[in-house]
Amino acid sequence: MPGGHSHTHTHAAHGAAGTVAVSTLARVGLTLVLVIAAAATVYGVVRYWPGDTQTPNRVGTTDFAAPGVTFPIAEVQQVLPVCADPRASTGSTSADGPAGDGGVTSATCGAITVQLEQPTASSGDVRPTVSVSVPPAVSTSGLREGDTVQLLRTPPQGAQPETYSFLQVQRGAPLSLMLALFLVVVAVVARWRGVLALVGLGLGGLVVVKFMLPALLEGQSGLLVALIGSSAIMFVVLYLAHGLSIRTSTALAGTLFGVGITAVLGLLAVDMARLSGVANDEGATLASFVTTMNPRDLLTCAIIVAGLGVLNDVTITQSSAVWELRAAAPTMGRRELFRSGMRIGRDHIASTIYTIVFAYAGAALPVLLLLFLYERPVLEMLQTESLSEEIVRTLASAIGLVLAVPVTTAIAALTVGAVKTPASRPGAPGPGSSSDAPPEEPGHASPGGPTAADLVRTASGPPPPMTRAEARSRMTSG
């Protein structure tokens, strides 16, 4: 192949025209780079592995509430309509009621009546039934009798009895159902490839939960934690889902490059935009509890991790596209192979950018609507902390993604070699032969054996004589 290396090694990737070969030099170079990256990843995981995960930063559920406060589970008995007057409120009620008989105060709107799953210390063996006020959005969300909710119980304070307030709806059952449906659909449609992808996703989740989050709580650098964790996740996910091959290694190399670009851009953008990392209530709560962690480090880590999925999708698609192009066009030069791969990559980039932007717009729609109601200039709205964080996260990931496309395509174009086509049998048409070649003379056997025309002539008998001499000769010989 033009532009290829003289020494090639067969790679187990099959295309339309045969088996794609891989340059020995490219195989060795790519393997060396990935081995170094893997060694650095393993070293980083060992070096920055958190010690005791039960750090002083860890807090329990009750640390967010006053002493003695509990969070009981209750079953909905009745849902009252929303109050016509928004200022109306039923408040919270005592489990024992005014007379200590386990009753509830009367409520006509804006509340739900629930029965606790377990008795309380003051109710004996009786499961208390209480009435608690709920936001109008909860009442109109479809909440009905038999649903399960979680309450906040405040213990008795002197002469004041215990009180209850609504905390949240328990959604474990529908979420579990959706998860089970997702697993079944993936397994049925994608089969083993999908199952392996799910396994890789689970292992990636373990990396996040067991390494990245505890390391961040210990105060480790958000940039280093993100780079090490992302690299470990990509090694596991790509090889599990797509197999151990040079094609997958090409995509992995492009993915690691994109992760590095995203990390550099994210770090620079957070610094130049003077982002604090505390853009909402959750960030403020986290900053108040975890004093060893810099919120800006957490933001940098989030920027890097946010783009992993889309980046992986783009690089594996580019690597596969170049492999299939090589299999379908074994005579195509490396330069033209790169150009063809980039034409596919540009279409993928365009669709992926739409995916990133609209995914953010859908998730942030309430924030965008709220800012729209303020009637502030667009440029002022974009400079708010919450929107600026998302803009930086989106743009850094998008730039890393876009730059990973030509890099992955170039690596793939340099890696693939010529297609090994089956050897031509004697008499078979060669690569340059045409199906319109003139037919052979009757009576002359083809060097490669009888042709279809020979078999037809044999089955239909000899052709009629063309001259009297030929007819006389046949009669004499017969």
Secondary structure, DSSP 8 states (H G I E B T S, - for coil): -TT--S-EEEEEEE-SSSEEEEEHHHHHHHHHHHHHHHHHHHHHHHHH--S-SS-TT---GGGGS-TT-B--EEEEEEE----SSTT----B--SSTTTTSS------SSEEEEEESS--TTTTTS--EEEEE--HHHHTTT--TT-EEEEEEE--BTTB--EEEEEEE--HHHHHHHHHHHHHHHHHHHHHHHHHHHHHHHHHHHHIIIIIHHHHHTT--HHHHHHHHHHHHHHHHHHHHH-SSHHHHHHHHHHHHHHHHHHHHHHHHHHHTT--S--SHHHHHHHHH-TTS-HHHHHHHHHHHHTHHHHHHHHHHHHHHHHHHHHH-TT--HHHHHHHHHHHHHHHHHHHHHHHHHHHHHHTHHHHHHHHHTT--HHHHHTSHHHHHHHHHHHHHHHHHHHHHHHHHHHHHHHEEEEE-----TTS--TT--TT-----TT---TTS--HHHHHHHHH-----SSHHHHHHHHHH-
